[in-house]
Amino acid sequence: MPRLEGHCPPEVSHRDFVKTGENTADITVKLRNRGPDAYKRDVYGDSISIEHRISSDGCRTCRLKSKSGQLISNKKEELNAILDHFNIQLDNPVSILSQEMSKQFLHSKSESDKYKFFMKATLLEQMKRDYIHIKHTKTVTRQQVERQEECLKDLKQEFLQRKERYENLSSFSEMKVVLENLKKAMAWCLVRDKEQLVQQLKEDIEKEENNCKHQDNLQLWQTKVIQVEKKLQCIKSRTDSLREEQDSLSEENLKLKEQVKVISRAHKEQELVYFRALNKLKQSEQEQNLLQEKINKAKTSVSLNCDVETEYTKRQGTLSSMKQQLAELENKCSQLNQEIKNKHQALFKGKEERDKLRLEERNIQASYESKLKRKNQLLASRSNKLKRFGDHVPDLLCSIAEAYATGRFLKKPVGPIGVCISLKDPTLAVAVECCLRSFMKAFCCDNYKDEAVLQELMSRYYPKGNRPQIIVSPFSEKVYNIHGRKACHPEYPSVLDIITATSPVIINCLIDMRGIESVLIINEKDKARRVMQQGRPPKNCREAFTVEGDQVYPNRYYTSDFSMAKYLGGDLETEISMLESDLENHQAQLSRFQLHVTSVTEDIVTMESKLNSTIMTLKKTLASVNQVKATITELETAAEEQSDDISSLEEVAQENQQKIEAEKQTVLEAKEELDKHQKMAEDVDSKYASVRERIDQLSEEMEPLKDEQMKLETECAKYERNLKILENKLKSHEDNIQAMKTDLAQREEELQEYVAKASKICPERQQVTGNTKSIDTEITRLQKKIKVYESSHGEQDQVVREYAEALALYREKTNQVKDLRRFIDRLDNIMSDRQNRYKIMRRSLSVRCKLYFNNFLIKMNCCGSMIFDHNNETLSISVKPPGREDDGVSDMRSLSGGERSFSTVCFMLSLWEITESPFRCLDEFDVYMDMHNRRISLDLLLELSERQHLRQFIFITPLTTRSLPKTRLIKIHQLQDPERNRSETGDEDV
């Protein structure tokens, strides 16, 4: 491939060019080597000479000579290699352009010919030919590779057949040896496998022994239990001290209370004594006043003694009739009191009966509403089973799923528990529900953060205090190991045995919270009593349930209030029909009770009206009794007044006056005593109030302590359960390690046996890389091959030779095809890159050529243009002389000879600027130019030669060269005039 990159050609000076016109034309160019690609530099010295001769008969020869004149070679191939290396193209018009060639180029050639000229001058044509040749060669090579691949398949098939024959002809003795070696390897491979198993078991034991997780957890929970117990002990001690203080205050309170009662009683008695003495004093004073009035009346009524006896007789008659009337009224009052008492009793019984009826009515109403709600849930659960557990459960589960999707939960809560479990025996649904009860609607959370989020979600659907229970326990992917804790009975299963759950979390939660592994299900009541209460209960069993839901303990028995399963029942329609029947019965009972209550209420109203009328009658009768008594008293007093004597009245009045003085003294003494008792009562009351207040304060202080104590006791019980579980886990861990050690001892014994057997087969231990299965397969295959070989075998040497030849040929062809494939792929990449670079270079050269051409035309005040069409491969050149810029005609044939020559020079200079060549040659370039154009052309040529002083420029002209400057870079060779009169012979100069 020709080199297109710019390179520095060897230094060629003008004085190194010689042209003669003898019998032969000799052109000698001395090339001084400058680069690492010097032609045979190490053999032939620093320079060579190229001698090209053309004889008169037209034969051309070339010689390559050294600096000393020694002939190196006369092969044209070596000359072509030198020309290619230095980018010398003798047939390239850029290197040598004759006058005739330039004339034809500018006058007669088409645009495509001009484009080809440009391509040839810039070596792009050669590159294009090389690329086309490479593509053609690549296509041929690809086709050849495809043919080779087809042949390679047949060759591979033949190779495989010969390989199979070769492998089948292995030596019988070698197969025996291989078989024996395989058996030895098999023995030691078994030993190795046992050793690996033992080593793995040792590592597992060591790992388990180093695993202190259970011990750490146990210590952690023990620490927690100790801390909780310390807190509980502190709270208990505080509570005990408060309780002791409260007890002591209670005793003091009782004493003070008794003392208050005694003092209060004494005060009241003293107060009674005081008021009694005071009343007695007032009564004595009233009597004294009455006596004085009687004395005065007696003194004024002495004159009326004649009428006294008649009035006395009449008054006595009235008094006896009044006493008889009083007796009748008192008898009537006693009858009315008895009647009122009877009516009170009847009214109390009526109200008591009404309250009982209303209570039963409320109970039936609550049952009716509960069963109606249950019926609605069952109707809704026809389409959605979740509504059995509450109307809001589906919405709650949707909210939980959305919250989990948004990342609010660390682990998604599980629940309700009743949704996640199913029964192996549906007939035990009532028993399981009685056992689990509120846990059927409970949810499980992994941590307290998830619990808080779940509580917030539940608050949207449930009122405060009525939400489902939430159980917080770390989730586990495995069910607890309850070996040693599970209740075992040969006939009756535990609750754990009869339920299945969608997740181990549910089972673990029920084990923690309800202990389902220790609860048995027994079909019949009698058998349940006999198993649990007659003798010792089964091991690890703490309670049992019957099919009807009765709960049985070793020392007590509770009857179930469940008649049908609410959550785990399977027959919805039957339950709905039973609920509808119960609702009808409740409705009828409510109607009967309402009628009965109405009737009883009416009777009560009637009795109350009658009672009120009787009471009014009694009040009126009592008023009549009091009035009659007052009349009787007045009549008796009047009789006494008439019978009293004035003297006796005065004596009585005097005695009464003395008595009043004594009673006044008694009242004063009673008043002093009463004030003393009043002060004592106030002191005791204040002390009693302070003690009572302190007792109330202690009660208030003890309430939060009791709550905290209950909370800590619950927490302590939970920690103790966890501690027990961890102790069981630790024991199971230790048992597992012990079992692994026992297994290790057995494995080591088996290993010793295997080692002994392997030593018998092969005393020296072998290092085996394969596994037992592959070795066993190989042993079986060899045994089959040995049998086949024993039956028939072929000529071994010929098979081995044919296999070797086929293998070598197959490898050789495969490598060739692979190398060709790699070469073609690499060539595709290279060609793609080269094509891109080729287009870039072609565009760059065309642009540079246009710029240089326009610059050179400007020197002559001309204008022109070059239009490249790389797609159609055309080049259009137009030149306009000075003064004709506005003409529409720009054909080169319309120019004068000098203008065409100058245009030729400009075009050649443009090509020289963009191409590389060690020398340039122009023949009679100025023959048609006037002196002005010739001067401009020569200046351009000389300017270019000065810029490119490392290249050689040869200009042939018939005109004078006296105007050229005298420099060391310019050498002028002037030929002699030809002898026109000499006859030309066959050996005349060419």
RAJOBEL-V788803 format. One record per backbone hydrogen bond with DSSP energy under -1.0 kcal/mol. CO is the residue of the C=O (numbers start at 1). NH is the residue of the N-H. Records with the same first field share a line. If there is no record, write none. Layout:
CO: NH ; NH
This chain:
13: 16
14: 17
40: 44
41: 45
46: 33
48: 31
49: 65
51: 63
53: 61
55: 58
59: 55
61: 53
63: 51
64: 72 ; 73
65: 49
66: 69
70: 66
73: 64
75: 79
76: 80
77: 81
78: 82
79: 83
80: 84
81: 85
82: 86
83: 88
89: 92
92: 95 ; 96
95: 921
97: 923
98: 102
99: 103
100: 104
101: 105
102: 106
103: 107
104: 108 ; 109
110: 114
111: 115 ; 875
112: 116
113: 117
114: 118
115: 119
116: 120
117: 121
118: 122
119: 124 ; 125
120: 123
123: 127
124: 128
125: 129
126: 130
127: 131
128: 132
129: 133
130: 134
131: 135
132: 136
133: 137
134: 138
135: 139
136: 140
137: 141
138: 142
139: 143
140: 144
141: 145
142: 146
143: 147
144: 148
145: 149
146: 150
147: 151
148: 152
149: 153
150: 154
151: 155
152: 156
153: 157
154: 158
155: 159
156: 160
157: 161
158: 162
159: 163
160: 164
161: 165
162: 166
163: 167
164: 168
167: 170
171: 175
172: 176
173: 177
174: 178
175: 179
176: 180
177: 181
178: 182
179: 183
180: 184
181: 185
182: 186
183: 187
184: 188
185: 189
186: 190
187: 191
188: 192
189: 193
190: 194
191: 195
192: 196
193: 197
194: 198
195: 199
196: 200
197: 201
198: 202
199: 203
200: 204
201: 205
202: 206
203: 207
204: 208
205: 209
206: 210
210: 212
212: 216
213: 217
214: 218
215: 219
216: 220
217: 221
218: 222
219: 223
220: 224
221: 225
222: 226
223: 227
224: 228
225: 229
226: 230
227: 231
228: 232
229: 233
230: 234
231: 235
232: 236
233: 237
234: 238
235: 239
236: 240
237: 241
238: 242
239: 243
240: 244
241: 245
242: 246
243: 247
244: 248
245: 249
246: 250
247: 251
248: 252
249: 253
250: 254
251: 255
252: 256
253: 257
254: 258
255: 259
256: 260
257: 261
258: 262
259: 263
260: 264
261: 265
262: 266
263: 267
264: 268
265: 269
266: 270
267: 271
268: 272
269: 273
270: 274
271: 275
272: 276
273: 277
274: 278
275: 279
276: 280
277: 281
278: 282
279: 283
280: 284
281: 285
282: 286
283: 287
284: 288
285: 289
286: 290
287: 291
288: 292
289: 293
290: 294
291: 295
292: 296
293: 297
294: 298
295: 299
296: 300
297: 301
302: 305
307: 311
308: 312
309: 313
310: 314
311: 315
312: 316
313: 317
314: 318
315: 319
316: 320
317: 321
318: 322
319: 323
320: 324
321: 325
322: 326
323: 327
324: 328
325: 329
326: 330
327: 331
328: 332
329: 333
330: 334
331: 335
332: 336
333: 337
334: 338
335: 339
336: 340
337: 341
338: 342
339: 343
340: 344
341: 345
342: 346
343: 347
344: 348
345: 349
346: 350
347: 351
348: 352
349: 353
350: 354
351: 355
352: 356
353: 357
354: 358
355: 359
356: 360
357: 361
358: 362
359: 363
360: 364
361: 365
362: 366
363: 367
364: 368
365: 369
366: 370
367: 371
368: 372
369: 373
370: 374
371: 375
372: 376
373: 377
374: 378
375: 379
376: 380
377: 381
380: 383 ; 384
384: 387
385: 388
386: 389
387: 390
390: 393
392: 396
393: 397
394: 398
395: 399
396: 400
397: 401
398: 402
399: 403
400: 404
401: 405
402: 406
403: 408
404: 407
414: 444
416: 420
420: 502
422: 500
425: 428
426: 429
428: 432
429: 433
430: 434
431: 435
432: 436
433: 437
436: 439
437: 440
438: 441
440: 418
442: 417
443: 471
444: 414
445: 473
447: 451
448: 452
449: 453
450: 454
451: 455
452: 456
453: 457
454: 458
455: 459
457: 460
458: 461 ; 462
463: 466
469: 443
471: 445
480: 482
482: 485 ; 486
493: 521
494: 498
498: 424
500: 422
503: 507
504: 508
505: 509
506: 510
507: 511
508: 512
509: 513
510: 514 ; 515
515: 518
516: 496 ; 519
517: 487
518: 542 ; 543
519: 495
520: 545
523: 547
524: 528
525: 529
526: 530
527: 531
528: 532
529: 533 ; 534
533: 535
538: 541
539: 488
543: 520
544: 552
545: 522
546: 549
550: 546
551: 558
552: 544
556: 553
558: 551
570: 572
571: 575
572: 576
573: 577
574: 578
575: 579
576: 580
577: 581
578: 582
579: 583
580: 584
581: 585
582: 586
583: 587
584: 588
585: 589
586: 590
587: 591
588: 592
589: 593
590: 594
591: 595
592: 596
593: 597
594: 598
595: 599
596: 600
597: 601
598: 602
599: 603
600: 604
601: 605
602: 606
603: 607
604: 608
605: 609
606: 610
607: 611
608: 612
609: 613
610: 614
611: 615
612: 616
613: 617
614: 618
615: 619
616: 620
617: 621
618: 622
619: 623
620: 624
621: 625
622: 626
623: 627
624: 628
625: 629
626: 630
627: 631
628: 632
629: 633
630: 634
631: 635
632: 636
633: 637
634: 638
635: 639
636: 640
637: 641
638: 642
639: 643
640: 644
645: 649
646: 650
647: 651
648: 652
649: 653
650: 654
651: 655
652: 656
653: 657
654: 658
655: 659
656: 660
657: 661
658: 662
659: 663
660: 664
661: 665
662: 666
663: 667
664: 668
665: 669
666: 670
667: 671
668: 672
669: 673
670: 674
671: 675
672: 676
673: 677
674: 678
675: 679
676: 680
677: 681
678: 682
679: 683
680: 684
681: 685
682: 686
683: 687
684: 688
685: 689
686: 690
687: 691
688: 692
689: 693
690: 694
691: 695
692: 696
693: 697
694: 698
695: 699
696: 700
697: 701
698: 702
699: 703
702: 706
703: 707
704: 708
705: 709
706: 710
707: 711
708: 712
709: 713
710: 714
711: 715
712: 716
713: 717
714: 718
715: 719
716: 720
717: 721
718: 722
719: 723
720: 724
721: 725
722: 726
723: 727
724: 728
725: 729
726: 730
727: 731
728: 732
729: 733
730: 734
731: 735
732: 736
733: 737
734: 738
735: 739
736: 740
737: 741
738: 742
739: 743
740: 744
741: 745
742: 746
743: 747
744: 748
745: 749
746: 750
747: 751
748: 752
749: 753
750: 754
751: 755
752: 756
753: 757
754: 758
755: 759
756: 760
757: 761
758: 762
771: 775
772: 776
773: 777
774: 778
775: 779
776: 780
777: 781
778: 782
779: 783
780: 784
781: 785
782: 786
783: 787
784: 788
785: 789
786: 790
787: 791
788: 792
795: 799
796: 800
797: 801
798: 802
799: 803
800: 804
801: 805
802: 806
803: 807
804: 808
805: 809
806: 810
807: 811
808: 812
809: 813
810: 814
811: 815
812: 816
813: 817
814: 818
815: 819
816: 820
817: 821
818: 822
819: 823
820: 824
821: 825
822: 826
823: 827
824: 828
825: 829
826: 830
827: 831
828: 832
829: 833
830: 834
831: 835
832: 836
833: 837
834: 838
835: 839
836: 840
837: 841
838: 842
839: 843
840: 844
841: 845
842: 846
843: 847
844: 848
845: 849
846: 850
847: 851
848: 852
849: 853
850: 854
851: 855
852: 856
853: 857
854: 858
857: 860 ; 862
858: 861
863: 880
865: 878
867: 876
869: 873 ; 874
874: 869
876: 867
878: 865
880: 863
881: 884
890: 879
891: 894
892: 895
896: 900
897: 901
898: 902
899: 903
900: 904
901: 905
902: 906
903: 907
904: 908
905: 909
906: 910
907: 911
908: 912
909: 913
910: 914
918: 952
920: 954
921: 97
922: 956
930: 934
931: 935
932: 936
933: 937
934: 938
935: 939
936: 940
937: 941
938: 942
939: 943
940: 944
941: 945
942: 946
943: 947
944: 948
948: 951
952: 920
954: 922
956: 924
961: 964
985: 988
